[in-house]
């Protein structure tokens, strides 16, 4: 049972980690470009478009990693 939970969490972790890193990078660099251009609409548009999804994906990734740390097999 533990191995199955670990494998499911590993798949979820492997999918969500690059996804939230990519979304976070797009958010940060897009806001940086908007700030350098002095265009507040770009900053707010990106914030409204991706921030919530990025936070949810990061939370799922964090919880799957946390669960994996509890169910992995202990080395003897």
VOGU-3710 file (C-alpha; in Angstrom, 3 decimals, decimal comma):
1> xxxxxxxxxx> 0,000/0,000/0,000  2,799/2,413/0,901  4,597/1,725/-2,364  1,435/2,482/-4,367  0,876/5,778/-2,540  4,542/6,647/-3,001  4,381/5,927/-6,753  1,197/7,983/-7,209  2,696/10,898/-5,288  5,903/10,635/-7,316
11> xxxxxxxxxx> 3,993/10,921/-10,597  2,016/13,896/-9,270  5,245/15,491/-8,013  7,055/14,950/-11,323  4,202/16,574/-13,244  3,514/19,518/-10,939  7,109/20,526/-10,158  8,122/21,656/-13,666  4,632/23,019/-14,229  4,666/25,369/-11,257
21> xxxxxxxxxx> 8,285/26,360/-11,888  7,412/27,292/-15,456  4,285/29,162/-14,401  6,212/31,010/-11,696  8,953/31,988/-14,120  6,428/33,269/-16,650  4,699/35,228/-13,903  7,882/36,796/-12,514  9,555/37,619/-15,820  6,305/38,828/-17,357
31> xxxxxxxxxx> 5,750/41,158/-14,423  9,353/42,321/-14,662  8,881/43,179/-18,334  5,619/44,947/-17,555  7,255/46,934/-14,761  10,233/47,918/-16,920  7,884/49,027/-19,680  5,782/50,929/-17,181  2,690/49,040/-18,256  0,595/48,140/-15,231
41> xxxxxxxxxx> -1,948/46,305/-17,370  0,610/43,600/-18,189  1,497/43,156/-14,534  -2,111/42,964/-13,393  -3,145/40,833/-16,354  -0,510/38,204/-15,630  -1,310/38,337/-11,942  -5,006/37,772/-12,587  -4,395/35,110/-15,239  -1,849/32,754/-13,694
51> xxxxxxxxxx> -1,230/33,506/-10,030  -4,066/31,412/-8,607  -3,280/28,423/-10,815  0,413/28,642/-10,008  -0,262/28,673/-6,271  -2,595/25,671/-6,536  -0,095/23,661/-8,578  2,708/24,553/-6,140  0,539/23,456/-3,209  -0,256/20,111/-4,820
61> xxxxxxxxxx> 3,448/19,608/-5,496  4,381/20,459/-1,903  1,782/18,128/-0,413  2,765/15,248/-2,675  6,410/15,690/-1,686  5,427/15,838/1,980  3,380/12,644/1,709  6,217/10,913/-0,151  8,586/11,669/2,721  6,291/9,785/5,096
71> xxxxxx> 5,529/6,717/2,992  8,909/5,974/1,415  10,647/2,807/2,459  13,237/3,274/5,170  16,803/2,237/4,401  18,212/-0,283/6,854
//
